[in-house]
Amino acid sequence: MNQRLRRLLATASAALCAIASLVGCSSDGTSEASAGKAARPGRFASPNPGSVNTYWIQAPEGLILVDTLRTPADARKAIAQIRETGQPVAAILLTHSHPDHVGGAGAFHEAFPEAPILASRATDKAMREDRRGFYPLARSANPRFPAELRYADRTFEDGAPLRVGGIRFKTAGFAYGESDTATVYYRPDTGDLFSGDLAGRKVTPALIEGHSCGWLGILAQLRRRFPAAGTMYPGHGTPGPARTLIDDQRRYLQRFRGLVRSAVAPDSPGGGTVTPGEQRSISTGMERVYPDHPPVADLPTIVQENIKAVARELTAEDAGQVRAVCADRTQKGAATLSAPASTEITRHRVACRPSFPPVHVLRCAPGPGADRRKVHPVPFTESGVLARRV
Ligand SMILES: [Zn+2]
């Protein structure tokens, strides 16, 4: 392609993106349609706190929407953008039952009554039963959350192939991870993976259901089941390479579990209870590694709630039975402290010094039965919390 032709195409592409209604545009203003691929899905993200995404996919028979935002008010803003495309809406897909993804379903249904709302049987059941009482909680936290929910018009079995709007999706269902049930939608012709909340991007996730280990297992399965996935479209944060988003989410969970595990260790300051000081230490440790990661929920205490839930989960875990995929990040390559040979040995404590920075705690405690005359390398997290007893 000569330079002149390339410039002409670029100009045409920029013009199309300027009206941003006929084709999907990437964030840098380029059109994927010009590259001969399917147009990139449109995206609307509600404002923080608790920003959440809805997507619209261009299909032969109209647009396919994924998730419906937290409130009808947010939904109406997205609807205004979707209407600008001038295309009909063929269907609305739900990824899971959390309030921030289904609260706007009624508004979307009013705007596009011809478009059926589809959810897996498991998600539909979770919405109708609301065993965890999330919807009353969402209403009390946000008066704009709807008094009544709009449920799915059609359900399918997780794992069943789905053809909607002229596009074929593979689906997969997962239980007891970020949410009790979750469905991902994979488009084999483009490699697009709509993952709901199974992997967010640069956000502080909700771990309040206390299934961090289950979530780690799901992330490993996602990698295996969709090895050709290219772009992942998360429920929170910007789309990105599937592999990166999955790995980043895994590392976040492992790090968080490692910090909380230290805090509930029997020889930690509060024993099995997370003290306010330990809670601050965990929050600070995560904040240091993950600055500017807004929470996925408009819940100011989400980190504290996450700590409580994961503390309960880890306390109930049988250390000997923990799956390999749930091993703490601190057990593999985190900063470590090594006691030097000249360490002063006291009855219960060994003074340690860092083997390399950054390490902020200079003491460690050998566990019961440890040979205190020996020097043990002791893994510590970056926040300085003892990660594993020796
Ligand atoms: Zn969410």
Boltz pocket constraint, residues with backbone or C-beta under 6 A from the ligand:
constraints:
  - pocket:
      binder: B
      contacts: [[A, 52], [A, 98], [A, 100], [A, 101], [A, 197], [A, 235], [A, 236], [A, 296]]
      max_distance: 6.0
